[in-house]
Amino acid sequence: MGGKAELVAACHCGRATVRLPRKPESVTRCNCSLCTKTGFRGVYFRSDELVIEGEFHSYVRADLKQAYLANHRCAHCGILTHWTPLSEPPHERVGVNARLIDQEALKDVPVQLVDGASWDE
């Protein structure tokens, strides 16, 4: 990877990073309980497009009928960096926390609202 289009999502302490190959087409603002409580806003790429580095702790929601995702946080500062499906990689879609990307780089990227609260059942 590399080049001018690359963006980096970095946690608060900078020890966990996710390198994105390009600017996302949109940012998703979900109203599910997890996204609401953590402030996560998602941008999505295939796993083979991302470079994920750092030490992480993972959390799988236990409040859903069926869990699909592991949420990953920096092992040092605790910031939610990304999520991955529970299936084996490669993944068609990995969610990266858009709040960890320089907001100036995302200023013209549209925000899409998603009703994830209806999935919390």
N, CA and C atoms as a LAMMPS dump frame, in Angstrom:
ITEM: TIMESTEP
0
ITEM: NUMBER OF ATOMS
363
ITEM: BOX BOUNDS ff ff ff
-5.0000000000000000e+02 5.0000000000000000e+02
-5.0000000000000000e+02 5.0000000000000000e+02
-5.0000000000000000e+02 5.0000000000000000e+02
ITEM: ATOMS id mol type element x y z
1 1 1 N 0.852 -1.168 0
2 1 2 C 0 0 0
3 1 3 C 0.892 1.222 0
4 2 1 N 0.352 2.365 0.06
5 2 2 C 1.122 3.593 0.066
6 2 3 C 0.541 4.548 -0.94
7 3 1 N 1.068 5.748 -0.935
8 3 2 C 0.579 6.735 -1.872
9 3 3 C -0.228 7.802 -1.177
10 4 1 N -0.559 8.833 -1.921
11 4 2 C -1.257 9.989 -1.366
12 4 3 C -2.663 9.681 -0.882
13 5 1 N -3.338 8.731 -1.48
14 5 2 C -4.731 8.472 -1.142
15 5 3 C -4.879 7.711 0.174
16 6 1 N -3.802 7.103 0.657
17 6 2 C -3.882 6.312 1.877
18 6 3 C -4.262 7.182 3.071
19 7 1 N -5.148 6.644 3.916
20 7 2 C -5.536 7.292 5.162
21 7 3 C -5.17 6.361 6.309
22 8 1 N -4.929 6.938 7.476
23 8 2 C -4.605 6.142 8.646
24 8 3 C -5.595 6.452 9.757
25 9 1 N -6.176 5.4 10.306
26 9 2 C -7.01 5.504 11.502
27 9 3 C -6.122 5.095 12.663
28 10 1 N -5.949 5.979 13.643
29 10 2 C -5.072 5.696 14.779
30 10 3 C -5.819 5.935 16.082
31 11 1 N -5.57 5.056 17.044
32 11 2 C -6.192 5.191 18.361
33 11 3 C -5.606 6.409 19.082
34 12 1 N -6.049 6.645 20.302
35 12 2 C -5.612 7.819 21.059
36 12 3 C -4.112 7.797 21.345
37 13 1 N -3.581 6.641 21.746
38 13 2 C -2.147 6.568 22.071
39 13 3 C -1.274 6.351 20.84
40 14 1 N -1.893 6.01 19.694
41 14 2 C -1.154 5.819 18.449
42 14 3 C -0.518 4.455 18.279
43 15 1 N -0.732 3.546 19.217
44 15 2 C -0.119 2.218 19.118
45 15 3 C -0.904 1.253 18.238
46 16 1 N -2.161 1.572 17.975
47 16 2 C -3.006 0.73 17.113
48 16 3 C -3.415 1.56 15.901
49 17 1 N -3.141 1.031 14.723
50 17 2 C -3.48 1.756 13.498
51 17 3 C -4.13 0.83 12.485
52 18 1 N -4.96 1.449 11.65
53 18 2 C -5.545 0.758 10.504
54 18 3 C -5.287 1.653 9.309
55 19 1 N -4.56 1.139 8.341
56 19 2 C -4.261 1.898 7.122
57 19 3 C -5.291 1.556 6.055
58 20 1 N -5.908 2.609 5.518
59 20 2 C -6.949 2.476 4.496
60 20 3 C -6.357 2.825 3.14
61 21 1 N -6.745 2.136 2.082
62 21 2 C -6.146 2.371 0.768
63 21 3 C -6.594 3.657 0.091
64 22 1 N -7.723 4.198 0.534
65 22 2 C -8.295 5.373 -0.135
66 22 3 C -9.373 5.976 0.755
67 23 1 N -9.875 7.112 0.346
68 23 2 C -10.982 7.753 1.046
69 23 3 C -12.231 6.893 0.864
70 24 1 N -13.012 6.703 1.923
71 24 2 C -14.234 5.906 1.791
72 24 3 C -15.302 6.66 1.006
73 25 1 N -16.238 5.921 0.443
74 25 2 C -17.341 6.531 -0.303
75 25 3 C -18.366 7.161 0.628
76 26 1 N -18.472 6.627 1.86
77 26 2 C -19.414 7.172 2.835
78 26 3 C -18.955 6.784 4.233
79 27 1 N -19.533 7.458 5.211
80 27 2 C -19.341 7.143 6.624
81 27 3 C -20.717 6.742 7.153
82 28 1 N -20.769 5.652 7.919
83 28 2 C -22.033 5.181 8.46
84 28 3 C -22.161 5.592 9.924
85 29 1 N -23.299 6.203 10.243
86 29 2 C -23.638 6.516 11.63
87 29 3 C -24.787 5.603 12.012
88 30 1 N -24.494 4.663 12.885
89 30 2 C -25.451 3.648 13.309
90 30 3 C -25.99 4.017 14.69
91 31 1 N -27.255 3.68 14.938
92 31 2 C -27.853 3.978 16.233
93 31 3 C -27.994 2.749 17.129
94 32 1 N -27.27 1.667 16.833
95 32 2 C -27.333 0.505 17.721
96 32 3 C -26.725 0.88 19.076
97 33 1 N -26.979 0.074 20.084
98 33 2 C -26.51 0.411 21.422
99 33 3 C -24.986 0.488 21.502
100 34 1 N -24.276 -0.373 20.798
101 34 2 C -22.814 -0.351 20.86
102 34 3 C -22.239 0.885 20.176
103 35 1 N -22.7 1.171 18.975
104 35 2 C -22.197 2.358 18.26
105 35 3 C -22.559 3.638 19.003
106 36 1 N -23.749 3.682 19.575
107 36 2 C -24.176 4.858 20.321
108 36 3 C -23.305 5.071 21.548
109 37 1 N -23.037 4.027 22.286
110 37 2 C -22.254 4.154 23.514
111 37 3 C -20.769 4.404 23.254
112 38 1 N -20.232 3.863 22.152
113 38 2 C -18.803 4.044 21.876
114 38 3 C -18.518 5.226 20.956
115 39 1 N -19.539 5.705 20.242
116 39 2 C -19.324 6.783 19.277
117 39 3 C -18.761 6.298 17.952
118 40 1 N -18.773 4.987 17.736
119 40 2 C -18.227 4.407 16.502
120 40 3 C -19.001 4.913 15.292
121 41 1 N -18.255 5.343 14.291
122 41 2 C -18.805 5.644 12.961
123 41 3 C -17.985 4.825 11.982
124 42 1 N -18.657 4.104 11.108
125 42 2 C -17.972 3.121 10.289
126 42 3 C -17.642 3.533 8.875
127 43 1 N -16.482 3.083 8.432
128 43 2 C -16.109 3.069 7.016
129 43 3 C -15.689 1.631 6.732
130 44 1 N -15.936 1.163 5.521
131 44 2 C -15.835 -0.264 5.252
132 44 3 C -14.937 -0.569 4.056
133 45 1 N -14.105 -1.603 4.252
134 45 2 C -13.186 -2.074 3.213
135 45 3 C -13.051 -3.582 3.33
136 46 1 N -12.574 -4.218 2.264
137 46 2 C -12.24 -5.639 2.317
138 46 3 C -11.003 -5.806 3.207
139 47 1 N -10.91 -6.931 3.882
140 47 2 C -9.78 -7.152 4.788
141 47 3 C -8.443 -7.136 4.066
142 48 1 N -8.411 -7.567 2.812
143 48 2 C -7.137 -7.584 2.092
144 48 3 C -6.697 -6.191 1.623
145 49 1 N -7.536 -5.181 1.839
146 49 2 C -7.179 -3.804 1.504
147 49 3 C -6.591 -3.047 2.698
148 50 1 N -6.71 -3.629 3.883
149 50 2 C -6.312 -2.935 5.109
150 50 3 C -5.006 -3.476 5.666
151 51 1 N -4.272 -2.603 6.334
152 51 2 C -3.106 -3.005 7.125
153 51 3 C -3.429 -2.633 8.559
154 52 1 N -3.596 -3.649 9.397
155 52 2 C -3.976 -3.449 10.792
156 52 3 C -2.789 -3.815 11.66
157 53 1 N -2.361 -2.86 12.492
158 53 2 C -1.183 -3.082 13.33
159 53 3 C -1.464 -2.64 14.76
160 54 1 N -0.918 -3.376 15.707
161 54 2 C -1.041 -3.038 17.109
162 54 3 C -1.471 -4.234 17.923
163 55 1 N -1.641 -4.001 19.216
164 55 2 C -2.146 -5.021 20.127
165 55 3 C -3.592 -4.685 20.438
166 56 1 N -4.45 -5.706 20.375
167 56 2 C -5.879 -5.47 20.521
168 56 3 C -6.505 -6.418 21.543
169 57 1 N -7.563 -5.931 22.184
170 57 2 C -8.478 -6.758 22.952
171 57 3 C -9.755 -6.806 22.138
172 58 1 N -10.435 -7.935 22.155
173 58 2 C -11.654 -8.092 21.365
174 58 3 C -12.863 -8.293 22.256
175 59 1 N -14.002 -7.861 21.736
176 59 2 C -15.275 -7.99 22.445
177 59 3 C -16.324 -8.464 21.445
178 60 1 N -17.04 -9.508 21.818
179 60 2 C -18.149 -10.012 21.017
180 60 3 C -19.412 -9.803 21.836
181 61 1 N -20.357 -9.108 21.254
182 61 2 C -21.606 -8.82 21.965
183 61 3 C -22.312 -10.114 22.36
184 62 1 N -22.781 -10.149 23.603
185 62 2 C -23.512 -11.309 24.104
186 62 3 C -25.004 -11.023 24.212
187 63 1 N -25.415 -9.809 23.855
188 63 2 C -26.812 -9.42 24.019
189 63 3 C -27.658 -9.638 22.776
190 64 1 N -27.068 -10.139 21.717
191 64 2 C -27.808 -10.387 20.478
192 64 3 C -28.165 -11.865 20.365
193 65 1 N -29.221 -12.169 19.619
194 65 2 C -29.591 -13.565 19.375
195 65 3 C -28.449 -14.292 18.661
196 66 1 N -27.811 -13.609 17.732
197 66 2 C -26.704 -14.182 16.968
198 66 3 C -25.602 -13.132 16.86
199 67 1 N -24.426 -13.452 17.335
200 67 2 C -23.279 -12.54 17.212
201 67 3 C -22.61 -12.764 15.862
202 68 1 N -22.219 -11.686 15.222
203 68 2 C -21.566 -11.771 13.911
204 68 3 C -20.195 -11.128 13.89
205 69 1 N -19.929 -10.24 14.856
206 69 2 C -18.733 -9.402 14.79
207 69 3 C -17.909 -9.461 16.064
208 70 1 N -16.609 -9.273 15.897
209 70 2 C -15.707 -9.035 17.02
210 70 3 C -15.281 -7.576 16.925
211 71 1 N -15.448 -6.846 18.009
212 71 2 C -15.05 -5.447 18.073
213 71 3 C -13.666 -5.389 18.704
214 72 1 N -12.766 -4.647 18.079
215 72 2 C -11.371 -4.616 18.52
216 72 3 C -11.008 -3.247 19.064
217 73 1 N -10.343 -3.264 20.233
218 73 2 C -9.911 -2.047 20.911
219 73 3 C -8.407 -2.098 21.112
220 74 1 N -7.783 -0.937 21.103
221 74 2 C -6.362 -0.863 21.412
222 74 3 C -6.137 -1.428 22.81
223 75 1 N -5.174 -2.316 22.953
224 75 2 C -4.887 -2.941 24.238
225 75 3 C -4.306 -1.946 25.24
226 76 1 N -3.87 -0.783 24.776
227 76 2 C -3.239 0.193 25.67
228 76 3 C -4.182 1.313 26.094
229 77 1 N -4.844 1.96 25.138
230 77 2 C -5.711 3.099 25.492
231 77 3 C -7.192 2.755 25.465
232 78 1 N -7.569 1.597 24.915
233 78 2 C -8.949 1.142 24.956
234 78 3 C -9.871 1.691 23.887
235 79 1 N -9.354 2.441 22.936
236 79 2 C -10.194 3.029 21.89
237 79 3 C -10.629 1.949 20.9
238 80 1 N -11.936 1.955 20.565
239 80 2 C -12.482 1.021 19.582
240 80 3 C -11.964 1.403 18.195
241 81 1 N -11.209 0.512 17.572
242 81 2 C -10.562 0.819 16.295
243 81 3 C -11.294 0.238 15.09
244 82 1 N -11.78 -1.006 15.226
245 82 2 C -12.39 -1.661 14.068
246 82 3 C -13.165 -2.896 14.516
247 83 1 N -13.933 -3.44 13.587
248 83 2 C -14.582 -4.72 13.827
249 83 3 C -14.314 -5.644 12.657
250 84 1 N -14.377 -6.94 12.965
251 84 2 C -14.217 -7.964 11.93
252 84 3 C -15.322 -9.009 12.109
253 85 1 N -15.741 -9.633 11.021
254 85 2 C -16.69 -10.74 11.146
255 85 3 C -16.064 -11.891 11.944
256 86 1 N -16.899 -12.711 12.549
257 86 2 C -16.41 -13.858 13.318
258 86 3 C -15.95 -15.007 12.426
259 87 1 N -16.246 -14.935 11.141
260 87 2 C -15.809 -15.966 10.199
261 87 3 C -14.309 -15.824 9.93
262 88 1 N -13.76 -16.837 9.292
263 88 2 C -12.34 -16.811 8.944
264 88 3 C -12.081 -15.817 7.81
265 89 1 N -10.954 -15.105 7.859
266 89 2 C -10.621 -14.193 6.755
267 89 3 C -10.26 -14.981 5.51
268 90 1 N -10.286 -14.352 4.367
269 90 2 C -10.487 -12.92 4.15
270 90 3 C -11.959 -12.534 4.302
271 91 1 N -12.171 -11.255 4.645
272 91 2 C -13.513 -10.735 4.861
273 91 3 C -13.876 -9.757 3.751
274 92 1 N -15.118 -9.849 3.304
275 92 2 C -15.622 -8.902 2.295
276 92 3 C -15.763 -7.501 2.88
277 93 1 N -15.978 -7.434 4.214
278 93 2 C -16.224 -6.134 4.832
279 93 3 C -15.692 -6.12 6.265
280 94 1 N -14.85 -5.135 6.53
281 94 2 C -14.347 -4.855 7.871
282 94 3 C -14.724 -3.416 8.162
283 95 1 N -15.22 -3.152 9.366
284 95 2 C -15.594 -1.795 9.755
285 95 3 C -14.451 -1.123 10.493
286 96 1 N -14.116 0.086 10.09
287 96 2 C -13.052 0.866 10.719
288 96 3 C -13.686 2.119 11.316
289 97 1 N -13.246 2.493 12.513
290 97 2 C -13.802 3.651 13.193
291 97 3 C -13.364 4.941 12.505
292 98 1 N -14.282 5.582 11.812
293 98 2 C -13.978 6.811 11.06
294 98 3 C -13.576 7.958 11.968
295 99 1 N -13.926 7.888 13.243
296 99 2 C -13.542 8.956 14.169
297 99 3 C -12.04 8.99 14.41
298 100 1 N -11.339 7.93 14.017
299 100 2 C -9.897 7.852 14.227
300 100 3 C -9.105 8.354 13.027
301 101 1 N -9.803 8.791 12.001
302 101 2 C -9.189 9.333 10.786
303 101 3 C -9.223 10.847 10.873
304 102 1 N -8.21 11.502 10.332
305 102 2 C -8.195 12.965 10.301
306 102 3 C -9.511 13.449 9.708
307 103 1 N -10.281 14.182 10.495
308 103 2 C -11.619 14.603 10.075
309 103 3 C -11.585 15.559 8.884
310 104 1 N -10.511 16.272 8.709
311 104 2 C -10.372 17.143 7.538
312 104 3 C -10.382 16.308 6.255
313 105 1 N -9.799 15.128 6.307
314 105 2 C -9.755 14.242 5.136
315 105 3 C -11.129 13.686 4.786
316 106 1 N -12.062 13.702 5.751
317 106 2 C -13.391 13.135 5.536
318 106 3 C -14.477 14.195 5.403
319 107 1 N -14.11 15.46 5.379
320 107 2 C -15.112 16.528 5.45
321 107 3 C -16.135 16.507 4.31
322 108 1 N -15.762 16.009 3.141
323 108 2 C -16.693 15.971 2.014
324 108 3 C -17.3 14.585 1.783
325 109 1 N -17.068 13.651 2.72
326 109 2 C -17.609 12.3 2.601
327 109 3 C -19.011 12.278 3.233
328 110 1 N -20.03 11.843 2.484
329 110 2 C -21.392 11.846 3.028
330 110 3 C -21.55 10.857 4.185
331 111 1 N -22.413 11.227 5.132
332 111 2 C -22.741 10.384 6.273
333 111 3 C -24.095 9.733 6.021
334 112 1 N -24.132 8.413 6.16
335 112 2 C -25.374 7.658 5.995
336 112 3 C -25.847 7.17 7.35
337 113 1 N -27.123 7.364 7.627
338 113 2 C -27.698 6.898 8.875
339 113 3 C -28.218 5.477 8.708
340 114 1 N -27.956 4.617 9.69
341 114 2 C -28.396 3.233 9.66
342 114 3 C -29.142 2.942 10.949
343 115 1 N -30.302 2.296 10.839
344 115 2 C -31.078 1.925 12.014
345 115 3 C -30.627 0.587 12.556
346 116 1 N -29.475 0.579 13.175
347 116 2 C -28.961 -0.636 13.787
348 116 3 C -29.655 -0.991 15.088
349 117 1 N -30.389 -0.047 15.668
350 117 2 C -31.119 -0.325 16.909
351 117 3 C -32.115 -1.462 16.717
352 118 1 N -32.646 -1.602 15.523
353 118 2 C -33.593 -2.681 15.261
354 118 3 C -32.891 -4.038 15.208
355 119 1 N -31.558 -4.033 15.106
356 119 2 C -30.792 -5.295 15.103
357 119 3 C -30.444 -5.743 16.514
358 120 1 N -30.629 -4.869 17.512
359 120 2 C -30.243 -5.168 18.894
360 120 3 C -31.174 -6.147 19.585
361 121 1 N -32.101 -6.701 18.899
362 121 2 C -33.083 -7.57 19.538
363 121 3 C -32.547 -8.966 19.749
